[in-house]
Amino acid sequence: MHKLSWYVLLLSLLYFPPALSWSQDTRFNQAENYEGSSDLVNLEYHMGPVLASPTNLYIIWYGHWNPTHQATIRDFLYSLSSSAPYPSVADWWKTVRLYTDQTGSNITGSISLSGEFYDYRYSHGGYLSRLSMQSIIKTAVTSYPRPLPLNPRNGLYLVLTSSDVQVQDFCRAVCGFHYFTFPTIVGVTMPYAWIGYSGTQCPGMCAYPFAWPNYSGKPPPSTDGGNNIMRSPNGDAGVDGMISIIAHELAEVSSNPLVNAWYAGDDPTAPTEIADLCLGLYGSGGGGGYVGKVYKDSWGNGYNLNGVKGRRFLVQWVWNPVKRRCFGPNAMD
């Protein structure tokens, strides 16, 4: 057992977990997008579990956070299991719920925000490796006097890093990722995800389509909203872009929590998951750098989903296994 534990730890140090990764090719050229029905996608079930039980979601706020940004993110998470005008966040989640495990149990429709931990002292510093996320979770569940529950049965942990925190590969290769904790670090195996706030570091990379990447060849947005930049529904490109990435990671960690359930490709260390197949698609007709047909509010802000408290969000589509195409409730067909 001692030898096995060290082997698992070595793997954790070497392995790069599944991650949301956008490049110029996938973002602007969209060489492969699957808005239309396709038999070319080899999405397969590998017999592992999905998050079928009612899920308790725990947030770890790492660093210093703007309370308004926190409220916007909370409202999105509340919206996953709450009613709102169609098309709602909960309607979007219904596509994720189509995925089942080997017993035929669907992904849960009950996601409860069950605890929050404020790591405002930067317990692991201002520069984090990917593996640091597991140590941050360990700190949160062992902290005195009010730790988060250690919940390997139906817990899901979100590590959200503030604008001043540097994360390995953030803004260069990834905007967020999901994986599972190692017993050698946290004590148990539980699914988790990390997403960083990109508003000050790289909005063009991780807050698209509310900002243009430097390499896109597009001019910077003008103060009057020109140059075809889409304005964010909640007034901050960083947090609105972050919410779409949170949605992306929640869809994938729910359908592939231990990296042995739903994904395409033959390599589990580099799986193409249900949201990866739909990068850059937010509405019908999307592709080639065009997000697709989305709504505009009276101020011209783009959105495709309604949430609680009158909030609106712009969230990318995910792969629908029944329709065999990328889909969202704002689809025109």
C-alpha positions in Angstrom: 0.0 0.0 0.0 2.8 2.4 0.8 4.4 1.8 -2.5 1.1 2.2 -4.3 0.5 5.5 -2.6 3.8 6.9 -3.8 3.0 5.7 -7.3 -0.3 7.5 -7.2 1.4 10.6 -6.0 4.0 10.4 -8.7 1.2 10.1 -11.3 -0.5 13.2 -9.8 2.7 15.2 -10.2 3.2 14.2 -13.8 -0.4 14.2 -15.1 -2.1 17.2 -16.5 -5.8 16.9 -15.8 -8.6 17.4 -18.4 -8.8 21.1 -19.1 -10.8 23.7 -20.9 -8.2 24.9 -23.5 -8.9 27.4 -26.2 -6.5 28.2 -29.0 -6.7 30.5 -32.0 -7.7 27.6 -34.3 -10.5 26.3 -32.1 -11.7 29.8 -31.1 -11.7 31.7 -34.4 -11.4 29.2 -37.2 -13.7 26.6 -35.7 -12.3 23.9 -38.0 -14.6 21.4 -36.3 -17.8 22.4 -34.7 -20.8 20.2 -34.4 -23.9 22.4 -34.4 -25.4 20.2 -37.1 -26.1 16.5 -36.5 -23.0 14.4 -36.9 -22.1 10.8 -36.9 -18.4 11.6 -36.9 -18.2 12.2 -33.1 -17.0 9.1 -31.4 -18.3 10.0 -27.9 -18.4 6.8 -25.9 -19.2 5.6 -22.4 -16.4 3.9 -20.6 -18.4 2.4 -17.7 -17.3 4.8 -15.0 -19.7 6.7 -12.7 -21.5 10.0 -13.4 -22.7 12.4 -10.7 -26.2 10.8 -10.4 -26.8 11.5 -6.7 -28.1 14.9 -5.6 -24.9 17.0 -5.4 -23.6 19.2 -2.7 -21.5 22.0 -4.2 -18.8 23.7 -2.2 -17.0 26.9 -3.3 -13.5 27.8 -2.2 -12.9 31.5 -2.8 -9.2 31.8 -3.1 -7.8 35.3 -2.8 -9.6 38.6 -2.6 -12.9 38.7 -4.3 -15.3 41.4 -5.4 -18.6 40.8 -3.5 -20.6 41.7 -6.6 -18.7 39.1 -8.7 -19.4 36.5 -6.0 -23.1 37.3 -6.0 -23.3 36.9 -9.8 -21.5 33.5 -9.6 -23.7 32.3 -6.8 -26.8 33.2 -8.7 -25.7 31.2 -11.7 -25.1 28.1 -9.4 -28.5 28.6 -7.8 -30.0 28.7 -11.3 -28.9 25.2 -12.1 -31.7 23.7 -10.0 -34.1 26.6 -9.9 -37.0 27.6 -12.2 -36.6 30.7 -14.3 -38.2 32.0 -17.6 -37.4 29.8 -20.6 -34.7 29.4 -21.8 -33.2 29.0 -18.4 -30.0 27.7 -16.9 -31.9 24.7 -15.6 -33.2 24.1 -19.2 -29.6 24.1 -20.4 -28.7 21.6 -17.6 -31.3 19.2 -19.0 -29.0 18.4 -21.9 -26.3 17.4 -19.4 -28.8 15.3 -17.6 -29.3 13.1 -20.6 -26.0 11.3 -19.8 -26.4 8.1 -17.7 -24.2 5.6 -15.9 -24.2 1.8 -16.4 -27.3 1.4 -14.2 -29.3 3.9 -16.4 -29.2 6.6 -13.8 -29.1 10.1 -15.2 -26.9 12.9 -14.0 -28.6 14.7 -11.1 -30.9 17.7 -11.5 -30.3 18.6 -7.9 -27.2 20.8 -7.3 -27.2 22.6 -4.0 -24.7 25.3 -3.0 -23.9 23.7 0.4 -20.9 25.6 1.7 -18.3 28.3 1.1 -14.8 28.8 2.3 -12.9 32.1 2.1 -9.2 31.6 1.7 -8.4 35.3 1.7 -4.9 34.7 3.2 -3.7 32.9 0.1 -2.8 29.8 2.1 -0.7 28.4 -0.8 0.7 31.6 -2.2 -0.1 33.8 -5.2 1.3 31.4 -7.8 -0.4 28.0 -7.9 0.4 24.8 -9.8 -2.4 22.6 -11.0 -1.7 20.2 -8.1 -2.0 23.1 -5.7 -5.7 22.9 -6.1 -5.9 19.7 -4.2 -3.8 21.2 -1.3 -6.2 24.2 -1.2 -9.1 21.8 -0.9 -7.3 20.0 1.9 -6.8 23.3 3.7 -10.5 24.1 3.3 -11.7 20.8 4.8 -9.3 20.9 7.7 -9.3 24.6 8.7 -10.3 25.7 12.2 -12.9 26.7 13.3 -15.2 26.4 10.3 -14.0 23.9 7.7 -15.9 22.8 4.7 -17.3 19.3 5.0 -15.2 16.5 3.7 -17.8 14.8 1.5 -16.6 12.0 -0.7 -20.2 10.6 -1.1 -21.8 13.5 -3.1 -19.5 16.5 -2.7 -18.2 18.6 -5.6 -15.6 21.3 -4.9 -15.0 24.4 -6.9 -11.8 26.3 -6.4 -12.2 29.8 -7.8 -9.1 32.0 -7.9 -9.2 35.8 -7.8 -7.8 38.3 -10.3 -4.4 38.6 -8.7 -3.6 34.8 -8.5 -1.3 33.3 -11.0 -2.0 29.7 -12.0 0.1 27.3 -14.0 -0.9 27.5 -17.7 -3.7 30.0 -16.9 -4.1 32.4 -19.8 -1.7 30.4 -21.9 -3.3 27.0 -22.3 -6.2 26.8 -19.9 -9.0 28.8 -18.4 -10.2 26.0 -16.0 -10.0 22.2 -15.5 -11.6 19.4 -13.6 -10.2 16.3 -12.0 -10.5 14.3 -8.8 -8.5 14.5 -5.5 -5.9 11.9 -4.5 -6.1 10.2 -1.1 -2.4 10.9 -0.6 -3.2 14.6 -0.6 -6.8 15.1 0.5 -7.5 11.8 2.2 -10.3 10.7 -0.1 -11.2 10.8 -3.8 -13.7 13.5 -4.7 -14.4 15.4 -8.0 -13.3 19.1 -8.2 -12.8 21.9 -10.7 -10.8 25.0 -10.8 -11.7 28.2 -12.7 -9.7 31.5 -12.6 -11.0 35.0 -12.9 -9.5 36.4 -16.1 -10.8 40.0 -16.1 -7.4 41.6 -15.4 -5.0 38.9 -16.7 -6.4 37.7 -20.0 -10.0 38.6 -20.8 -9.3 38.0 -24.5 -8.4 34.4 -23.8 -10.9 33.4 -21.1 -13.7 35.9 -21.4 -14.6 35.5 -25.0 -16.8 36.7 -26.6 -16.8 39.7 -24.3 -13.2 40.6 -25.3 -11.0 39.9 -28.4 -7.8 37.9 -28.1 -4.7 39.8 -29.1 -4.0 37.3 -31.9 -7.4 37.6 -33.4 -6.6 40.5 -35.6 -9.6 42.4 -34.3 -9.2 45.9 -32.9 -9.8 46.6 -29.2 -13.4 47.4 -28.4 -14.3 51.0 -28.4 -16.0 52.8 -25.5 -19.3 53.0 -27.3 -19.5 49.3 -27.8 -18.3 49.3 -31.4 -16.0 46.9 -33.3 -18.5 44.0 -32.9 -17.6 43.3 -29.3 -20.4 41.6 -27.3 -21.3 43.3 -24.1 -21.6 41.0 -21.0 -25.0 40.4 -19.4 -23.9 41.2 -15.9 -21.6 44.1 -16.5 -18.2 42.4 -16.1 -16.5 40.5 -18.9 -14.2 38.6 -16.5 -17.0 37.2 -14.3 -19.4 36.6 -17.2 -16.7 34.7 -19.2 -15.8 32.8 -16.0 -19.4 31.7 -15.6 -19.4 30.1 -19.0 -16.2 28.2 -18.1 -17.8 27.2 -14.8 -20.7 25.8 -16.8 -18.3 24.0 -19.1 -16.4 22.3 -16.2 -19.6 21.4 -14.3 -21.0 19.7 -17.4 -17.8 17.7 -17.9 -17.1 16.8 -14.2 -20.6 15.6 -13.9 -20.4 13.4 -17.0 -16.8 12.3 -16.5 -15.9 12.8 -12.8 -13.2 10.1 -12.6 -12.1 10.4 -16.2 -13.6 7.0 -17.0 -17.1 7.8 -18.1 -18.2 9.9 -21.1 -15.5 11.2 -23.5 -14.4 10.9 -27.1 -11.0 9.5 -28.2 -8.9 6.7 -27.1 -6.6 8.5 -24.6 -8.2 9.1 -21.2 -5.3 11.4 -20.3 -6.5 13.8 -23.1 -10.2 13.2 -23.5 -12.5 15.2 -25.6 -15.5 15.7 -23.3 -19.1 16.8 -23.8 -18.4 20.6 -23.7 -15.1 20.4 -25.6 -17.1 19.4 -28.6 -18.9 22.7 -28.6 -16.3 25.3 -27.9 -17.3 28.7 -29.2 -21.0 27.7 -29.8 -23.6 29.7 -28.0 -26.5 29.7 -30.5 -27.8 28.4 -33.8 -25.6 29.1 -36.8 -22.4 29.5 -34.7 -18.9 28.7 -36.0 -15.9 30.4 -37.6 -15.6 32.9 -34.8 -19.4 33.6 -34.7 -21.0 32.6 -31.4 -24.4 32.0 -33.1 -27.8 33.5 -32.6 -28.2 34.8 -29.1 -30.5 37.3 -27.4 -29.8 41.0 -26.7 -31.3 42.8 -23.7 -32.4 46.5 -23.9 -28.9 47.6 -23.3 -27.5 45.5 -26.1 -25.9 42.9 -23.7 -25.7 39.4 -25.1 -27.2 36.4 -23.3 -28.8 33.0 -24.1 -30.1 31.8 -20.7 -32.2 33.2 -17.9 -31.4 32.7 -14.3 -32.7 33.5 -10.8 -33.2 37.1 -9.5 -33.6 38.4 -13.0 -30.0 37.4 -14.0 -29.1 36.5 -17.5 -26.1 34.5 -18.7 -24.2 33.6 -21.8 -23.2 29.9 -21.6 -21.7 27.7 -24.3 -23.6 24.7 -25.6 -22.8 21.1 -24.8 -23.1 17.9 -26.9 -26.6 16.4 -26.9 -26.3 12.6 -27.1 -29.8 12.2 -28.4 -29.7 14.8 -31.2 -26.0 14.0 -31.8 -25.1 17.6 -32.1 -24.3 20.7 -29.9 -27.4 22.0 -28.4 -28.8 24.6 -26.0 -32.4 25.6 -25.1 -32.0 28.8 -27.2 -31.6 26.7 -30.4 -33.8 27.9 -33.2 -34.8 24.3 -34.2 
